[in-house]
Amino acid sequence: MTAKPWHGVLVATALPFNEDLSVDFDAYAEHVRFLASAGCDGVAPNGSLGEYQTLSDEERARVITTAVEAAPEGFTVMAGAGAYGGLQTQRWAEQAAEAGAHALMLLPPNSYRATDEEVVDHYRRAAAVGLPIVAYNNPIDTKVDLTPQLIARLHGEGLIVGVKEFSGDVRRAYEIKELAPEVDLLIGTDDTVVEMGLAGAVGWVAGYPNALPESTIELYRLSTSGNVADLERAREIYRDLHSLLRWDSKTEFIQAIKLSMDIVGLRGGVCRPPRSPLSPEARDAVVRATEAALAKGYK
């Protein structure tokens, strides 16, 4: 299969803040360059991990332009365009296209439980801009579930090229491919990498490569190679890192990943309100798991 810009390991980038909680755009650009040099295939800025809901319009737009300017040739920028309203989403899609992004990652409308027709209209508005769209299904945190049937409809109408599956239910991967064989599956939860790789995923919108890019890239490549011989090593890495990877599916995932970044010597730092520091128990758990991974040579 020919690789598309939305294939491979696309890091849902964490966003660094200064002490006054303003965005440190220089540090963010450096992080994008670091991920590219570590072997990642691209970034997905302005996702939930990037705390886009807390950004002003000016900051949100500048995150995308910063990522595009920092990205080396061949390195994908898949811009998050999620918004409560369809007109807002279309505007963010236009901004991403003007900035030079290669694709969009798009949640359905989620300010209320939208109907299927409203969801389709939402994606039509964004698709009119012309960038390839990877739908983002996160029924855990939103009120809308992109069911396999709805994904197949969106793909059948030419509105999406793939789906980032964050439901955590790997069984859906098989139903999606039955209903829409040509749609691309992207892993949405860090703690289902091996399972989704076996199910045919061609991409991973990933959280923990922010902290441990080389080892998580290796895990992804082994899990998606199609070579049964690679699974033994994949399972070994998976067992060692799963206590970290499962934080990606928890409410405190941003704080946890930023803390791991700090521990490995990268720029994680604080989150913007309302996200507060981890509880002592959660912090201790993340520290133990991160230090254990480093002790085993993961990086």
C-alpha positions as CSV (number, residue, x, y, z in Angstrom):
1,M,0.0,0.0,0.0
2,T,1.3,3.5,-0.9
3,A,1.7,5.5,2.3
4,K,-0.5,8.6,2.6
5,P,0.2,11.7,4.7
6,W,-2.1,10.4,7.4
7,H,-0.3,7.0,7.6
8,G,2.3,6.1,10.2
9,V,3.0,7.6,13.7
10,L,1.4,11.0,13.9
11,V,2.0,12.5,17.3
12,A,-0.9,14.4,19.0
13,T,1.5,17.0,20.3
14,A,1.5,18.3,23.8
15,L,1.7,22.1,24.0
16,P,4.3,23.9,26.3
17,F,3.3,26.9,28.3
18,N,5.4,29.6,30.0
19,E,5.2,30.4,33.7
20,D,2.4,32.9,33.0
21,L,0.6,30.1,31.0
22,S,1.1,31.8,27.7
23,V,2.1,29.4,24.9
24,D,5.8,28.9,24.3
25,F,5.7,28.7,20.5
26,D,9.5,28.5,20.2
27,A,9.5,25.4,22.5
28,Y,6.7,24.0,20.5
29,A,8.5,24.4,17.2
30,E,11.5,22.7,18.8
31,H,9.4,19.8,19.9
32,V,8.0,19.3,16.4
33,R,11.5,19.2,15.1
34,F,12.5,16.8,17.8
35,L,9.7,14.4,16.9
36,A,10.7,14.5,13.2
37,S,14.3,13.8,14.0
38,A,13.3,10.8,16.2
39,G,11.5,9.2,13.3
40,C,7.9,10.1,13.7
41,D,5.9,10.5,10.5
42,G,4.0,13.7,11.5
43,V,2.1,15.6,14.1
44,A,-1.5,16.2,14.9
45,P,-1.6,19.7,16.6
46,N,-4.7,21.1,18.2
47,G,-6.0,17.8,19.4
48,S,-7.2,17.2,23.0
49,L,-3.6,16.6,24.1
50,G,-2.7,20.0,22.8
51,E,-5.4,21.6,25.0
52,Y,-6.9,23.4,22.1
53,Q,-10.1,24.0,24.0
54,T,-8.2,26.5,26.2
55,L,-6.6,28.5,23.4
56,S,-7.6,31.8,22.0
57,D,-8.4,31.9,18.3
58,E,-5.1,33.6,17.7
59,E,-3.1,31.0,19.7
60,R,-4.9,28.1,18.0
61,A,-4.1,29.4,14.5
62,R,-0.5,30.1,15.4
63,V,-0.1,26.5,16.7
64,I,-0.8,25.2,13.2
65,T,1.4,27.7,11.4
66,T,4.2,27.0,13.9
67,A,3.9,23.2,13.3
68,V,3.9,23.7,9.5
69,E,6.9,26.0,9.6
70,A,8.9,23.6,11.9
71,A,8.0,20.5,9.9
72,P,10.7,19.2,7.6
73,E,9.9,18.1,4.1
74,G,7.7,15.0,4.0
75,F,6.6,15.4,7.6
76,T,2.9,15.5,8.0
77,V,0.9,18.2,9.8
78,M,-2.7,16.9,10.4
79,A,-4.5,19.8,12.0
80,G,-7.2,19.3,14.5
81,A,-10.3,21.2,13.4
82,G,-12.7,20.2,16.1
83,A,-15.3,22.8,17.2
84,Y,-18.8,22.9,18.5
85,G,-20.3,24.5,15.4
86,G,-20.1,23.5,11.8
87,L,-19.2,27.1,10.7
88,Q,-16.3,27.2,13.2
89,T,-15.0,23.9,12.0
90,Q,-15.1,25.0,8.4
91,R,-13.2,28.2,9.4
92,W,-10.5,26.1,11.2
93,A,-10.3,23.8,8.1
94,E,-9.7,26.8,5.9
95,Q,-7.1,28.2,8.3
96,A,-5.3,24.9,8.3
97,A,-5.3,24.7,4.5
98,E,-4.0,28.3,4.2
99,A,-1.3,27.5,6.7
100,G,-0.1,24.5,4.6
101,A,-1.4,21.6,6.6
102,H,-1.6,18.3,4.8
103,A,-4.8,16.8,6.4
104,L,-7.4,17.4,9.0
105,M,-8.4,15.4,12.1
106,L,-12.0,16.1,12.9
107,L,-14.3,15.3,15.7
108,P,-18.1,15.2,15.0
109,P,-20.2,18.1,16.4
110,N,-20.3,17.4,20.2
111,S,-22.0,20.2,22.0
112,Y,-25.1,17.9,22.1
113,R,-26.1,14.4,20.7
114,A,-26.2,15.3,17.0
115,T,-28.2,13.2,14.6
116,D,-26.6,11.3,11.8
117,E,-27.7,13.9,9.3
118,E,-26.2,16.6,11.3
119,V,-22.9,14.7,11.6
120,V,-22.8,14.2,7.9
121,D,-23.5,17.9,7.3
122,H,-20.7,18.8,9.7
123,Y,-18.2,16.7,7.7
124,R,-19.5,18.1,4.4
125,R,-18.7,21.6,5.5
126,A,-15.1,20.7,6.4
127,A,-14.6,18.5,3.3
128,A,-15.6,21.4,1.1
129,V,-12.2,23.0,2.0
130,G,-10.4,20.2,0.2
131,L,-8.0,18.7,2.7
132,P,-8.2,15.0,3.4
133,I,-10.1,14.3,6.6
134,V,-9.5,11.7,9.3
135,A,-12.6,11.4,11.4
136,Y,-12.0,11.2,15.1
137,N,-14.3,8.9,17.0
138,N,-14.2,9.5,20.7
139,P,-17.6,8.6,22.2
140,I,-16.0,8.4,25.6
141,D,-15.5,12.1,25.9
142,T,-18.1,13.4,23.4
143,K,-21.8,12.8,23.0
144,V,-21.6,11.5,19.5
145,D,-20.5,8.0,18.5
146,L,-19.2,7.5,14.9
147,T,-20.6,4.0,14.6
148,P,-19.2,1.7,11.9
149,Q,-22.3,2.3,9.8
150,L,-21.8,6.1,10.1
151,I,-18.1,5.9,9.3
152,A,-19.0,3.8,6.2
153,R,-21.5,6.5,5.1
154,L,-19.0,9.3,5.6
155,H,-16.4,7.4,3.6
156,G,-18.9,6.4,0.9
157,E,-19.7,10.1,0.3
158,G,-16.1,10.9,0.0
159,L,-16.0,13.0,3.1
160,I,-13.3,11.1,5.1
161,V,-10.2,9.1,4.2
162,G,-9.8,7.4,7.5
163,V,-10.9,7.2,11.1
164,K,-9.0,7.6,14.4
165,E,-10.8,5.0,16.6
166,F,-10.8,6.0,20.2
167,S,-13.7,3.9,21.4
168,G,-11.2,1.3,22.8
169,D,-13.3,-1.5,21.2
170,V,-11.0,-3.2,18.8
171,R,-13.9,-5.3,17.5
172,R,-15.1,-2.2,15.7
173,A,-12.1,-2.3,13.4
174,Y,-13.3,-5.4,11.7
175,E,-16.9,-4.2,11.3
176,I,-15.6,-0.9,9.9
177,K,-13.5,-2.7,7.3
178,E,-16.4,-5.0,6.4
179,L,-18.6,-2.0,5.7
180,A,-16.0,0.3,4.2
181,P,-13.0,-1.8,3.0
182,E,-11.1,1.2,1.6
183,V,-11.3,3.4,4.8
184,D,-8.0,3.7,6.6
185,L,-7.9,2.7,10.3
186,L,-5.8,4.8,12.6
187,I,-5.1,3.7,16.2
188,G,-6.6,6.3,18.6
189,T,-5.7,4.9,22.0
190,D,-2.1,4.2,23.0
191,D,-3.1,1.0,24.9
192,T,-4.5,-0.8,21.8
193,V,-1.5,-0.5,19.5
194,V,-0.9,-4.2,19.1
195,E,-4.5,-5.2,18.8
196,M,-5.3,-2.4,16.2
197,G,-2.1,-3.2,14.4
198,L,-3.3,-6.8,14.0
199,A,-6.7,-5.5,12.8
200,G,-5.0,-3.6,9.9
201,A,-4.3,-0.1,11.2
202,V,-2.1,2.0,8.9
203,G,-1.6,4.9,11.3
204,W,-1.5,5.9,14.9
205,V,-2.5,9.3,16.3
206,A,-0.3,8.8,19.4
207,G,0.2,10.4,22.8
208,Y,3.2,8.7,24.4
209,P,5.7,9.3,21.5
210,N,5.8,12.8,23.0
211,A,7.9,11.3,25.7
212,L,9.3,8.1,24.3
213,P,9.3,8.4,20.5
214,E,11.9,5.8,19.4
215,S,10.5,2.9,21.5
216,T,6.9,3.7,20.6
217,I,7.7,4.0,16.9
218,E,9.4,0.6,17.2
219,L,6.2,-0.8,18.8
220,Y,4.0,0.5,16.1
221,R,6.2,-0.7,13.2
222,L,6.4,-4.2,14.7
223,S,2.6,-4.3,15.4
224,T,1.7,-3.3,11.8
225,S,4.4,-5.0,9.8
226,G,2.2,-8.1,9.0
227,N,5.2,-10.3,9.9
228,V,4.2,-12.8,12.6
229,A,7.9,-13.0,13.7
230,D,7.7,-9.3,14.8
231,L,5.0,-10.0,17.3
232,E,7.2,-11.5,20.0
233,R,9.3,-8.3,20.3
234,A,6.1,-6.2,20.0
235,R,4.6,-8.0,22.9
236,E,7.7,-7.6,25.0
237,I,7.7,-3.8,24.4
238,Y,3.9,-3.7,25.0
239,R,4.2,-5.4,28.3
240,D,6.9,-3.1,29.5
241,L,5.2,0.1,28.4
242,H,1.5,-0.7,28.9
243,S,1.4,0.8,32.4
244,L,2.3,4.1,30.7
245,L,0.3,3.7,27.5
246,R,-2.9,3.2,29.4
247,W,-2.7,6.7,30.8
248,D,-3.6,7.9,27.3
249,S,-7.1,6.6,27.9
250,K,-7.6,8.3,31.3
251,T,-9.0,11.7,32.1
252,E,-5.6,12.9,33.3
253,F,-3.8,11.9,30.1
254,I,-2.4,15.3,29.4
255,Q,-0.9,15.7,32.8
256,A,0.5,12.2,32.7
257,I,2.1,12.5,29.4
258,K,3.6,16.0,30.2
259,L,4.9,14.6,33.5
260,S,6.6,11.7,31.6
261,M,8.1,14.3,29.2
262,D,9.6,16.2,32.1
263,I,11.1,13.0,33.6
264,V,12.8,12.1,30.4
265,G,14.3,15.6,30.0
266,L,11.8,17.1,27.5
267,R,9.5,20.1,27.9
268,G,6.2,18.9,29.4
269,G,5.3,21.4,32.1
270,V,2.0,22.6,33.4
271,C,-1.5,22.5,31.9
272,R,-3.9,25.4,31.5
273,P,-6.9,25.5,33.9
274,P,-9.2,23.8,34.6
275,R,-6.6,20.9,34.4
276,S,-4.8,20.8,37.7
277,P,-1.7,18.8,38.8
278,L,-2.0,15.0,39.2
279,S,-2.9,13.7,42.6
280,P,0.1,12.4,44.6
281,E,-1.0,8.8,44.0
282,A,-1.4,9.3,40.2
283,R,1.9,11.3,40.0
284,D,3.7,8.5,41.9
285,A,2.3,5.9,39.5
286,V,3.4,7.9,36.4
287,V,6.8,8.5,37.8
288,R,7.3,4.8,38.7
289,A,6.2,3.6,35.2
290,T,8.3,6.2,33.4
291,E,11.4,5.5,35.4
292,A,10.9,1.7,35.0
293,A,10.7,2.2,31.2
294,L,13.9,4.3,31.2
295,A,15.7,1.7,33.4
296,K,14.9,-0.9,30.7
297,G,16.4,1.3,28.0
298,Y,13.3,2.7,26.4
299,K,13.5,6.1,24.9
